[in-house]
Amino acid sequence: MKIAVLGTRGFPGVQGGVEAHCENLYPRLAELGCDVTAFTRAPYVNPNIKEYKNVKLYSLTCPKTKALETLVHTFKGVFAARRMNPDILHIHAIGPSLFAPLARILGMKVVITNHGPDYKRKKWGYLGKTALVLGETLGTAYANEIICISGHIARHIYRIYGREGTLIPNGVVMPKIVEDETTLRKYGLDKGKYILAVGRFVPEKGFHDLIGAFDRLYSMKEGRDGFEWGSIDGWKLVLVGRPDHEDRYSLGLKKTAQENENMILTGFLTGAALKELYIHAGLFVLPSYYEGLSITLLEAMSYGLSCIASDIPANREVALPDERYFKAGDVKGLADKMRKFMTMRLNEGERQRMTDLVKKKYDWDDIAARTMSVYKKAVG
């Protein structure tokens, strides 16, 4: 089966949830016998990499601007896909889904994966939100089949549009735990004495709240509310990621963090360096206002890492204990949760239950097989 892929900036090693999803999914579909070509965005990828794990990579030029890159790249990509005459054009995310009708007019079978209502992201103005709502509407109406990465997205699609989507979640690669401290030494970190957050520097990720909560912890007086200074002294906050497009928000985050010696900005990391930070973190925090289904939270759980997350529908789906959720935007509540769980380590039984759950529910091989079933249904 010949598959063309649109909606990702590219892979391997490109920041983003859709990018991580595609990097893990399509090599497995290639193993199942699919002939896969992914159309990538030239500003984000190495043009010399033409293939990755039996997936052909074809870069298309586009402007690296928030407003235009998705529109230009997907428009060009639809025509490029038509020339290869695929059995399936698989479009990821609701922005690129704006072009699902064009793909159908050109005679292609279309599968879309809805990664969430992106118009809820704080970075979009009126025109951007309108375009994304239209993309969701047209993609839902014109796709042959729809995949939703979480139950709350599937329920949203059915409630608004009356259409059933197939629930196939994001996945995670279960890690091999290795003892290495190279990255810790580079950033001056101690094992188990730093809070880790991973993601893009955009408002909906809530990193400004995390920084505010961390500052609040350091400003607390010894003995207040039974809080002892020694439980926070020496801890660091590590933010892994970068903005897709530098703006006032991301520059403000960087400025605030750079003014505090206890905050570390690493930039975007992948591979062994990121793995090491997951392994040795004392606490993982996901303070997002919006998620489709966070791959970084699944990754943290796969390491058996103590996690807390904002109380939003996507984060609730991973079934952390109730006490590990906090209200999005509540800096004091986040600080209180951090204070509580920084020194409350998971015991071996709790870690095993968490990793077993992730391994069973978010296995990429199973996800690839289920995606293949959707393709077969779409082509009839």
C-alpha positions as CSV (number, residue, x, y, z in Angstrom):
1,M,0.0,0.0,0.0
2,K,1.4,3.4,-1.0
3,I,1.0,6.1,1.6
4,A,1.7,9.9,1.3
5,V,2.0,11.9,4.5
6,L,1.3,15.6,5.1
7,G,1.0,17.7,8.2
8,T,4.4,17.1,9.9
9,R,7.4,19.5,9.8
10,G,9.5,16.4,9.4
11,F,11.7,13.9,11.2
12,P,14.0,12.5,12.6
13,G,14.8,14.8,15.5
14,V,12.3,17.6,14.8
15,Q,10.5,19.2,17.8
16,G,6.8,18.7,18.1
17,G,4.1,16.1,19.0
18,V,3.0,15.4,15.5
19,E,6.7,15.1,14.5
20,A,7.4,12.5,17.2
21,H,4.2,10.7,16.3
22,C,5.2,10.4,12.6
23,E,8.8,9.5,13.4
24,N,7.6,6.5,15.4
25,L,4.6,5.5,13.4
26,Y,5.7,5.4,9.8
27,P,8.8,3.2,10.1
28,R,6.6,0.6,11.7
29,L,4.1,0.9,8.8
30,A,7.0,0.4,6.4
31,E,7.7,-2.8,8.3
32,L,4.1,-3.8,7.7
33,G,4.7,-3.5,3.9
34,C,3.6,0.1,3.3
35,D,5.5,2.3,0.8
36,V,5.6,5.5,2.7
37,T,6.6,9.0,1.5
38,A,6.5,11.8,4.1
39,F,6.5,15.4,2.7
40,T,8.6,17.5,5.1
41,R,9.2,21.3,5.5
42,A,12.5,22.3,4.2
43,P,13.3,24.9,6.9
44,Y,13.2,22.2,9.6
45,V,15.0,19.3,8.1
46,N,18.4,18.2,6.8
47,P,17.8,18.1,3.0
48,N,20.5,15.5,2.6
49,I,18.5,12.9,4.6
50,K,16.3,11.3,1.9
51,E,15.2,8.3,3.9
52,Y,14.7,7.3,7.5
53,K,14.1,3.7,8.5
54,N,12.6,2.8,5.1
55,V,10.4,5.9,5.0
56,K,11.1,8.2,2.0
57,L,11.5,11.9,3.0
58,Y,10.7,14.6,0.4
59,S,11.2,18.2,1.5
60,L,9.1,21.0,0.1
61,T,10.0,24.7,0.5
62,C,7.7,26.9,2.5
63,P,8.1,30.2,4.5
64,K,9.0,29.7,8.1
65,T,6.3,31.9,9.5
66,K,3.5,31.0,11.9
67,A,0.7,32.3,9.5
68,L,1.8,30.8,6.2
69,E,4.1,27.7,6.5
70,T,1.3,25.2,7.0
71,L,-0.9,26.6,4.3
72,V,1.8,26.8,1.7
73,H,3.4,23.5,2.5
74,T,0.2,21.5,2.5
75,F,-1.1,23.1,-0.7
76,K,2.1,22.2,-2.5
77,G,2.1,18.8,-0.8
78,V,-1.3,17.8,-2.0
79,F,-0.2,18.2,-5.7
80,A,3.1,16.5,-5.0
81,A,1.2,13.6,-3.4
82,R,-1.2,13.4,-6.4
83,R,1.8,12.9,-8.7
84,M,2.9,9.8,-6.8
85,N,-0.7,8.4,-7.0
86,P,-0.9,7.0,-3.4
87,D,-3.5,4.6,-2.1
88,I,-3.9,6.9,0.9
89,L,-3.0,10.5,1.6
90,H,-2.7,10.7,5.4
91,I,-3.0,14.3,6.7
92,H,-2.1,15.1,10.3
93,A,-3.7,17.9,12.4
94,I,-6.6,20.2,11.6
95,G,-4.7,23.0,10.0
96,P,-3.5,20.9,7.0
97,S,-6.9,19.2,6.9
98,L,-8.1,22.4,5.3
99,F,-7.0,20.9,2.1
100,A,-8.8,17.5,2.4
101,P,-11.5,18.7,-0.1
102,L,-8.8,19.5,-2.7
103,A,-7.2,16.1,-2.2
104,R,-10.6,14.4,-2.7
105,I,-11.3,16.5,-5.8
106,L,-7.9,15.2,-7.2
107,G,-9.1,11.7,-6.6
108,M,-7.2,10.6,-3.5
109,K,-8.4,8.6,-0.6
110,V,-7.8,10.7,2.6
111,V,-7.3,9.7,6.2
112,I,-6.8,12.5,8.7
113,T,-5.5,12.3,12.2
114,N,-7.0,14.9,14.5
115,H,-4.4,15.8,17.1
116,G,-6.8,18.2,18.8
117,P,-8.6,21.5,18.4
118,D,-5.6,23.6,17.8
119,Y,-7.7,26.8,17.6
120,K,-7.7,26.6,21.4
121,R,-4.0,27.4,21.4
122,K,-3.3,30.9,22.8
123,K,-0.9,31.8,20.0
124,W,-3.6,32.2,17.4
125,G,-5.5,35.3,16.7
126,Y,-9.0,35.6,15.1
127,L,-7.9,34.7,11.6
128,G,-5.8,31.8,12.7
129,K,-8.5,30.4,14.9
130,T,-11.1,30.8,12.1
131,A,-8.8,29.0,9.6
132,L,-8.3,26.1,12.1
133,V,-12.0,25.7,12.8
134,L,-12.6,25.6,9.0
135,G,-9.8,23.0,8.7
136,E,-11.4,20.8,11.4
137,T,-14.8,21.2,9.7
138,L,-13.7,20.4,6.2
139,G,-11.3,17.6,7.2
140,T,-14.1,16.0,9.2
141,A,-16.5,16.3,6.3
142,Y,-14.3,15.2,3.5
143,A,-11.9,12.6,5.0
144,N,-12.6,9.0,4.1
145,E,-11.6,8.0,7.6
146,I,-10.7,9.9,10.8
147,I,-8.3,9.0,13.5
148,C,-8.4,10.7,16.9
149,I,-5.4,10.5,19.3
150,S,-7.6,10.7,22.4
151,G,-11.0,10.0,23.7
152,H,-11.9,13.6,24.4
153,I,-11.1,14.5,20.7
154,A,-13.2,11.6,19.4
155,R,-16.1,12.8,21.6
156,H,-15.7,16.3,20.5
157,I,-15.8,15.3,16.8
158,Y,-18.9,13.2,17.3
159,R,-20.6,15.9,19.4
160,I,-20.0,18.8,17.0
161,Y,-20.0,17.0,13.6
162,G,-21.9,13.7,14.3
163,R,-19.0,11.7,12.8
164,E,-17.3,8.7,14.4
165,G,-13.5,8.8,14.6
166,T,-11.3,5.8,15.3
167,L,-9.4,6.2,18.6
168,I,-5.7,5.4,18.2
169,P,-3.6,7.2,20.8
170,N,0.0,8.5,20.7
171,G,2.5,5.9,21.7
172,V,5.8,5.7,23.6
173,V,9.0,3.7,23.2
174,M,9.8,1.9,26.4
175,P,13.3,3.1,27.4
176,K,16.3,1.1,28.4
177,I,17.6,2.6,31.6
178,V,21.4,3.3,31.4
179,E,23.6,5.0,33.9
180,D,25.2,8.1,32.4
181,E,25.7,11.5,33.9
182,T,27.3,13.4,31.0
183,T,24.3,15.7,30.5
184,L,23.9,16.3,34.3
185,R,27.6,17.4,34.5
186,K,27.1,19.7,31.5
187,Y,24.3,21.6,33.2
188,G,25.5,21.3,36.8
189,L,22.6,19.1,38.0
190,D,22.4,16.6,40.8
191,K,20.5,13.3,40.5
192,G,16.9,13.6,41.7
193,K,17.2,17.3,42.5
194,Y,15.7,18.9,39.5
195,I,12.2,19.5,38.1
196,L,11.9,18.6,34.4
197,A,9.5,20.1,31.8
198,V,9.7,19.4,28.1
199,G,8.0,21.2,25.2
200,R,7.8,24.2,22.9
201,F,8.0,27.7,24.3
202,V,4.4,28.7,23.5
203,P,1.8,30.1,26.0
204,E,-0.5,27.0,26.1
205,K,2.4,24.9,27.5
206,G,2.1,26.9,30.7
207,F,5.9,27.3,31.3
208,H,5.3,30.8,32.6
209,D,3.2,29.3,35.4
210,L,5.8,26.7,36.2
211,I,8.5,29.4,36.5
212,G,6.2,31.4,38.7
213,A,5.5,28.4,40.9
214,F,9.2,27.6,41.2
215,D,10.0,31.2,42.2
216,R,7.2,30.9,44.8
217,L,8.9,27.9,46.3
218,Y,12.2,29.6,46.6
219,S,10.6,32.6,48.2
220,M,8.9,30.7,51.0
221,K,10.1,31.2,54.5
222,E,11.3,28.3,56.6
223,G,8.6,26.8,58.7
224,R,5.7,28.4,56.9
225,D,2.8,26.0,56.6
226,G,5.2,23.3,57.9
227,F,7.4,23.7,54.8
228,E,11.1,23.2,55.4
229,W,13.6,25.1,53.4
230,G,15.8,22.0,53.0
231,S,13.2,20.3,50.9
232,I,13.8,22.8,48.0
233,D,17.3,24.1,48.6
234,G,19.6,23.0,45.8
235,W,16.9,22.1,43.4
236,K,16.9,23.3,39.8
237,L,14.2,23.8,37.2
238,V,15.1,22.4,33.8
239,L,13.2,23.5,30.7
240,V,13.9,21.4,27.6
241,G,12.6,22.9,24.3
242,R,12.5,26.0,22.2
243,P,10.0,28.1,20.3
244,D,9.0,27.2,16.8
245,H,8.9,31.0,16.0
246,E,10.6,33.4,18.3
247,D,8.2,36.0,19.8
248,R,7.7,38.2,22.8
249,Y,6.4,35.3,24.9
250,S,9.4,33.0,24.2
251,L,11.9,35.9,24.6
252,G,10.2,36.7,28.0
253,L,10.6,33.1,29.2
254,K,14.2,33.0,28.3
255,K,14.9,36.4,29.9
256,T,13.2,35.3,33.2
257,A,15.0,32.0,33.3
258,Q,18.4,33.4,32.5
259,E,18.1,35.8,35.4
260,N,17.7,32.9,37.9
261,E,20.7,30.7,38.4
262,N,18.4,27.8,39.5
263,M,16.7,27.6,36.1
264,I,18.3,25.8,33.2
265,L,17.3,26.2,29.5
266,T,18.8,23.4,27.5
267,G,17.2,24.1,24.1
268,F,15.7,21.3,22.1
269,L,17.2,17.9,23.1
270,T,16.6,14.4,21.8
271,G,18.3,11.0,22.0
272,A,20.7,10.1,24.9
273,A,20.8,13.6,26.4
274,L,17.0,13.8,26.8
275,K,16.9,10.2,28.1
276,E,19.4,11.0,30.8
277,L,17.4,14.0,32.0
278,Y,14.3,11.8,32.2
279,I,16.1,9.1,34.1
280,H,17.5,11.3,36.8
281,A,14.8,13.9,37.3
282,G,13.1,14.2,40.7
283,L,9.8,15.4,39.3
284,F,8.2,15.9,35.9
285,V,5.7,18.7,35.4
286,L,3.2,19.3,32.6
287,P,1.5,22.6,33.2
288,S,-0.3,22.8,29.9
289,Y,-3.6,24.6,29.2
290,Y,-4.1,22.5,26.1
291,E,-2.9,19.1,24.8
292,G,-4.1,16.5,22.3
293,L,-2.3,13.7,24.1
294,S,1.1,14.6,25.5
295,I,3.9,12.4,24.3
296,T,6.3,14.0,26.8
297,L,4.0,13.0,29.7
298,L,3.8,9.4,28.3
299,E,7.6,9.4,28.0
300,A,8.1,10.6,31.6
301,M,5.7,7.8,32.8
302,S,7.6,5.2,30.7
303,Y,10.7,6.0,32.9
304,G,8.7,5.5,36.1
305,L,9.2,9.2,36.8
306,S,7.1,11.0,39.5
307,C,4.7,13.2,37.5
308,I,2.2,16.0,38.1
309,A,0.0,17.5,35.4
310,S,-2.6,20.1,34.8
311,D,-6.2,19.0,35.1
312,I,-7.3,19.1,31.5
313,P,-9.1,16.3,29.5
314,A,-6.1,15.1,27.6
315,N,-4.0,14.7,30.8
316,R,-6.8,13.0,32.6
317,E,-6.8,10.2,30.0
318,V,-3.4,8.9,31.2
319,A,-4.9,8.1,34.5
320,L,-2.5,9.6,37.0
321,P,-3.8,9.4,40.6
322,D,-6.2,12.3,41.3
323,E,-3.9,14.0,43.8
324,R,-1.3,14.5,41.0
325,Y,-3.4,16.9,39.0
326,F,-3.6,20.7,39.5
327,K,-5.8,23.4,38.0
328,A,-4.2,24.9,34.8
329,G,-3.1,28.5,35.5
330,D,-3.2,28.2,39.3
331,V,0.4,29.1,40.2
332,K,-0.2,28.6,43.9
333,G,-1.8,25.2,43.4
334,L,1.0,24.2,41.2
335,A,3.6,25.3,43.7
336,D,1.8,23.3,46.4
337,K,1.8,20.2,44.3
338,M,5.5,20.6,43.4
339,R,6.3,21.1,47.1
340,K,4.4,17.9,48.0
341,F,5.8,15.6,45.3
342,M,9.4,16.8,45.0
343,T,10.3,14.6,48.0
344,M,7.6,12.0,47.7
345,R,9.2,9.4,45.5
346,L,7.4,6.6,43.9
347,N,8.1,3.2,45.4
348,E,9.1,0.3,43.2
349,G,5.5,-1.1,43.0
350,E,4.1,2.3,41.9
351,R,6.8,2.6,39.3
352,Q,6.1,-0.9,37.9
353,R,2.4,-0.3,37.7
354,M,2.9,3.0,35.8
355,T,5.4,1.5,33.3
356,D,3.2,-1.6,32.8
357,L,0.2,0.7,32.0
358,V,2.1,2.7,29.5
359,K,3.6,-0.4,27.8
360,K,0.2,-2.0,27.5
361,K,-1.8,1.0,26.4
362,Y,0.6,3.1,24.3
363,D,2.6,0.5,22.3
364,W,3.7,1.8,18.8
365,D,3.5,-1.6,17.2
366,D,-0.1,-2.0,18.2
367,I,-0.8,1.6,17.0
368,A,0.8,0.9,13.6
369,A,-1.4,-2.2,13.2
370,R,-4.5,-0.3,14.1
371,T,-3.6,2.5,11.7
372,M,-3.1,-0.1,8.9
373,S,-6.7,-1.4,9.6
374,V,-8.0,2.2,9.1
375,Y,-6.1,2.4,5.8
376,K,-7.7,-0.8,4.6
377,K,-11.1,0.4,5.5
378,A,-10.5,3.7,3.7
379,V,-9.5,2.1,0.4
380,G,-12.5,-0.4,0.7
